[in-house]
Amino acid sequence: MLTFIPTPIGNPQDITIRALKAFEKATLFLCEDTRETKRLLRLLEARFEFTYPCEMVEFLSFHEHNGEARLQEIALRLEKEEVVYVSDAGMPIISDPGQVLVEYCQNEKIDYDVLPGGTAVATAYAASGFEEGAFTFYAFLPQKGSERTASLIEIMNGKTAGVLYEAPHRIEKLIVEIANIDETREVFFAKELTKKFQNYYRGSAEGILKKFQNGTINPKGEWVVVIKAKEEEAKALYIDDILSFDLQPKVKAKLLAKLTDKSVKEWYKQLISQ
């Protein structure tokens, strides 16, 4: 039996009773990072009525670089033992290598369970107060280049709010990029969710950018960003915006096709003929 266990995204008191019980029964821990999992278990032992696993319990890393190879190594144990998969923080499987394990269990008819728990995505969207009631999760943007610009434009032209993660050393760059596309767009920035220095910032892209620039907002910490969906009637303004960006014709054609009735092929022909 394989159980996917969500861990606190910050505050250890957010652990669930079911998670603690699953930890106590497990004979094999598959971890995104074994050091982080062991640190959490020691913390839980100190603060709650929880017994740290005995020496016979095995901890193995399972991440994006070794997942496929590790799966071949432990495949038979998934049926015979109480195995748990733990990500570093939050809900496993979502933007996480645990997806490989889910697919394997489905294909091989192996019992598995996913426990409910905290996730930064839903927490940030709920805290944003945006009224759409729907959002799309994009994880991390590409780090640089036209691919990053194209991805951000696509998010900002989506029909639902976009939720994404960003590293502290790129968070100010992100708000600059958002403001360059639409400085009036309403955004919500959540910093260090559930931790001691948690903070929420909601306002226009231009307004949030000014707070970064004047030092009101410190970029250090973990960030979740919610970008409110574009008002439908103003969407046409983005056609000229996209045409003005320094992007490859194929990238522009794909973005423009999403906003208009023209196909990617039609837009591409028009762009290369200009």
C-alpha positions in Angstrom: 0.0 0.0 0.0 1.3 3.4 -1.0 0.1 6.5 0.8 0.9 10.1 -0.3 1.1 12.4 2.7 0.9 16.1 2.5 3.2 18.0 4.9 2.9 21.5 6.4 3.8 24.3 3.9 5.2 26.2 6.9 3.6 25.8 10.3 4.2 22.3 11.7 0.9 22.5 13.6 -0.9 22.0 10.2 0.0 18.3 10.2 -3.0 16.0 10.3 -3.7 13.2 12.7 -4.1 10.8 9.7 -0.6 11.8 8.5 0.9 11.1 11.9 -0.7 7.7 12.1 0.5 6.8 8.5 4.0 7.9 9.5 4.0 5.5 12.5 2.9 2.5 10.4 5.3 3.0 7.5 8.2 0.7 6.9 9.5 2.7 3.9 9.7 6.5 3.4 10.1 7.8 -0.2 11.1 11.4 0.2 11.8 14.3 -2.1 14.6 15.0 0.3 15.3 12.5 3.1 17.0 15.2 5.3 13.9 17.4 5.2 11.6 14.5 6.0 13.7 13.4 9.0 13.9 17.0 10.2 10.1 17.2 10.1 9.7 13.9 11.9 12.0 15.0 14.7 10.1 18.2 15.0 6.8 16.3 15.2 8.2 14.0 17.8 9.2 16.9 20.0 5.9 18.8 19.7 3.2 16.1 19.4 2.3 12.6 20.6 4.3 11.0 17.8 6.9 8.3 17.9 9.8 8.7 15.5 10.2 5.6 13.2 12.6 2.9 14.5 15.9 2.1 13.0 14.4 -0.7 10.9 12.4 1.9 8.8 14.2 2.9 5.6 14.3 6.3 4.1 15.0 6.6 0.3 15.1 9.7 -1.9 12.6 9.9 -4.7 12.9 13.0 -6.9 12.8 14.2 -10.5 16.4 13.0 -11.2 16.2 9.5 -9.8 12.4 8.7 -9.8 12.2 6.3 -12.7 15.3 4.3 -11.6 14.2 4.3 -7.9 10.8 3.0 -8.9 12.3 -0.1 -10.5 14.2 -0.7 -7.3 11.2 -0.5 -4.9 8.4 -1.7 -7.2 7.7 -5.0 -5.4 7.7 -3.3 -2.0 4.8 -1.1 -2.9 2.5 -4.1 -2.8 3.9 -5.8 0.3 4.8 -3.0 2.7 3.3 0.2 4.2 5.0 2.8 2.0 4.6 6.6 2.3 5.7 9.3 -0.2 6.5 12.7 1.3 7.4 15.9 -0.5 9.4 18.6 1.2 6.3 20.8 1.8 2.7 20.8 0.9 0.6 18.5 -1.3 2.6 15.8 -3.0 2.1 14.9 -6.7 1.1 18.5 -7.8 4.2 19.9 -9.6 6.0 17.0 -7.9 7.8 13.8 -9.0 5.2 11.7 -7.1 3.1 11.7 -10.2 5.3 8.9 -11.5 4.3 6.7 -8.5 0.6 7.4 -9.0 0.7 6.4 -12.7 2.6 3.2 -11.8 0.1 2.2 -9.1 -2.8 2.8 -11.6 -1.1 0.7 -14.3 -0.1 -2.1 -12.0 -3.4 -2.1 -10.0 -1.6 -1.4 -6.7 -3.6 0.2 -3.9 -2.7 3.8 -3.1 -4.3 6.6 -1.2 -3.8 10.4 -1.2 -4.4 12.1 2.1 -5.9 15.6 2.1 -3.8 18.5 3.3 -2.4 22.0 2.9 -1.3 23.3 -0.5 0.2 26.8 -1.2 -1.8 27.0 -4.4 -5.3 26.8 -2.9 -4.3 28.7 0.2 -3.0 31.7 -1.8 -6.0 31.8 -4.1 -8.4 31.7 -1.1 -6.5 34.5 0.5 -6.5 36.6 -2.6 -10.2 37.3 -2.4 -10.6 37.3 -6.1 -14.2 36.5 -7.0 -13.8 34.4 -10.2 -14.0 31.1 -8.2 -11.7 29.4 -10.7 -7.9 29.5 -11.3 -5.2 27.8 -13.3 -2.0 26.6 -11.6 1.2 27.1 -13.7 3.9 26.2 -11.1 7.2 28.1 -12.0 7.6 30.2 -15.2 10.6 29.5 -17.4 13.5 31.4 -16.0 14.4 33.6 -18.9 14.1 34.4 -22.6 11.1 34.6 -25.0 9.7 31.4 -23.5 9.2 33.2 -20.2 7.6 36.2 -21.8 5.3 34.1 -23.9 4.2 32.0 -20.9 3.4 35.1 -18.9 1.4 36.7 -21.7 -0.6 33.5 -22.0 -1.3 33.4 -18.3 -2.4 37.1 -18.3 -4.7 36.4 -21.3 -6.3 33.4 -19.7 -10.0 33.1 -18.8 -9.2 32.3 -15.2 -6.9 33.7 -12.6 -3.3 32.4 -12.9 -1.4 31.0 -9.8 2.3 30.5 -9.9 5.4 30.2 -7.7 8.4 32.4 -7.9 11.8 32.4 -6.2 12.9 35.3 -4.1 15.7 36.4 -6.4 13.2 36.6 -9.3 10.1 37.9 -7.6 10.8 41.6 -8.3 11.6 40.7 -11.9 8.2 39.1 -12.2 6.3 42.1 -11.0 8.3 44.3 -13.5 7.3 41.9 -16.3 3.6 41.9 -15.2 3.6 45.7 -15.1 5.2 46.0 -18.5 2.4 43.9 -20.0 -0.5 45.5 -18.0 0.4 47.9 -15.1 -3.3 48.1 -14.1 -3.8 44.4 -13.7 -4.8 43.4 -10.2 -2.4 40.9 -8.5 -2.0 39.2 -5.2 1.4 38.3 -3.7 1.6 35.9 -0.8 4.8 35.6 1.1 5.9 32.8 3.5 2.5 31.2 3.8 1.7 29.9 7.3 5.1 31.0 8.6 6.0 33.6 11.2 6.6 36.3 8.6 3.6 35.6 6.4 2.4 38.6 4.5 -0.3 39.4 1.8 -0.1 42.1 -0.8 -3.0 42.9 -3.1 -3.2 45.8 -5.6 -2.4 46.8 -9.2 0.8 45.6 -10.7 2.1 49.1 -10.8 1.3 49.6 -7.1 2.9 46.4 -6.0 6.0 47.2 -8.1 6.4 50.6 -6.3 6.3 48.8 -2.9 9.2 46.6 -4.0 11.1 49.5 -5.4 10.8 51.7 -2.3 11.7 48.8 0.1 8.2 48.4 1.6 8.3 44.7 0.4 11.3 42.6 1.2 11.8 40.0 -1.6 13.3 37.3 0.7 11.1 34.3 1.3 8.8 31.9 -0.6 6.3 33.5 -2.9 3.0 32.5 -4.4 1.5 34.9 -7.0 -2.1 35.2 -8.1 -2.8 37.2 -11.3 -6.4 38.2 -11.7 -8.0 37.2 -15.0 -8.2 39.9 -17.7 -11.6 41.7 -18.2 -13.1 40.1 -21.3 -13.9 43.4 -23.0 -10.4 44.7 -22.8 -8.7 41.5 -24.1 -8.4 42.9 -27.7 -5.9 45.5 -26.4 -3.4 42.7 -26.1 -3.1 42.0 -29.8 -1.0 45.1 -30.3 0.9 44.3 -27.2 1.9 40.9 -28.4 2.8 42.3 -31.8 5.2 44.7 -30.2 7.1 42.1 -28.2 10.4 40.8 -29.3 9.3 37.2 -29.8 9.8 34.6 -32.5 7.0 34.6 -35.2 6.0 31.1 -34.2 5.6 32.1 -30.5 3.7 35.2 -31.5 1.4 33.3 -33.8 0.4 30.8 -31.1 -0.4 33.6 -28.6 -2.4 35.6 -31.2 -4.3 32.6 -32.3 -5.6 32.2 -28.7 -7.1 35.7 -28.8 -8.6 35.7 -32.2 -10.5 33.6 -34.8 -7.4 33.3 -36.9 -5.4 30.0 -36.9 -1.7 29.8 -35.9 -0.8 29.2 -39.5 -2.7 32.3 -40.7 -1.0 34.5 -38.1 2.4 33.0 -38.9 2.1 33.8 -42.6 1.0 37.3 -41.8 3.9 37.9 -39.4 6.7 36.6 -41.7 5.3 38.6 -44.6 5.5 41.9 -42.7 
